[in-house]
Amino acid sequence: MLKKLVVSLFAAAALAGSAFAEDIKCGANAANPDAECGGGTICILAMSPPVCRPPLPAGQACKRDKVCASNQCEKAAGAKPEDKGVCK
């Protein structure tokens, strides 16, 4: 019984690890952060870890215009590329 429980725990951990690894590859290519995302989804770099999602509505955290449904990620004056902004 204990052996089955241990095997089940390892299997669950392996599945969780593979799902997490799929999110990690999103944004891994700085030249094209969306390369690993499917059609209609964009790598949301403002999330930790970054994940592939559809474009975001107004008010959501963003790091680049492309992730916003409006295609406008507004950042404070003087913000760095890695700083978060807000979708307009």
C-alpha positions in Angstrom: 0.0 0.0 0.0 2.8 2.4 0.9 4.6 1.5 -2.2 1.6 2.4 -4.4 1.2 5.8 -2.6 4.9 6.6 -3.2 4.6 5.7 -6.9 1.5 7.8 -7.2 3.2 10.8 -5.6 6.2 10.5 -8.0 3.8 10.2 -11.0 1.9 13.3 -9.9 5.1 15.3 -9.4 6.4 14.3 -12.8 3.1 15.4 -14.5 3.2 18.7 -12.6 6.8 19.2 -13.6 6.1 18.7 -17.3 3.2 21.2 -17.2 5.4 23.7 -15.5 8.2 23.1 -18.1 5.8 23.9 -20.9 5.1 27.3 -19.4 8.8 28.0 -18.9 9.6 27.7 -22.7 7.2 30.6 -23.4 9.4 33.7 -23.8 12.7 31.7 -23.9 13.6 33.2 -27.3 14.2 36.9 -26.7 14.0 37.7 -30.4 10.5 36.0 -30.7 9.0 35.4 -27.3 5.8 34.0 -28.8 7.6 31.3 -30.8 6.4 28.5 -28.5 2.8 29.7 -28.2 0.0 28.3 -30.3 -2.1 30.2 -32.8 -4.0 33.1 -31.3 -2.0 33.1 -28.1 0.8 35.3 -27.0 3.5 34.9 -24.3 2.5 36.9 -21.3 6.0 37.9 -20.0 4.5 39.9 -17.1 3.5 36.7 -15.4 6.0 34.6 -13.4 6.7 32.2 -15.0 5.6 33.6 -18.4 2.6 31.7 -19.9 0.9 31.5 -23.3 -2.6 33.2 -23.2 -4.9 35.1 -25.6 -4.3 38.9 -25.8 -5.2 40.6 -22.5 -8.0 43.0 -21.8 -7.6 46.6 -20.6 -6.1 46.9 -17.1 -4.0 43.8 -17.2 -0.2 43.8 -16.5 1.9 43.8 -19.6 5.5 44.2 -20.8 4.9 44.8 -24.5 2.2 46.1 -26.8 1.5 42.8 -28.6 0.1 41.0 -25.5 -2.8 43.5 -25.1 -6.0 43.2 -27.1 -5.8 46.9 -27.8 -2.1 46.4 -28.9 -1.2 49.2 -26.4 0.9 48.5 -23.3 1.2 51.8 -21.5 4.3 52.2 -19.3 5.5 55.1 -17.2 7.9 57.6 -18.8 11.5 56.2 -18.6 10.4 52.6 -18.0 12.8 49.8 -18.9 11.7 47.1 -21.3 11.4 44.6 -18.4 9.2 46.9 -16.4 5.5 46.2 -16.2 2.9 48.5 -17.8 -0.9 48.3 -18.1 -3.0 47.3 -21.1 -5.1 50.2 -22.4 
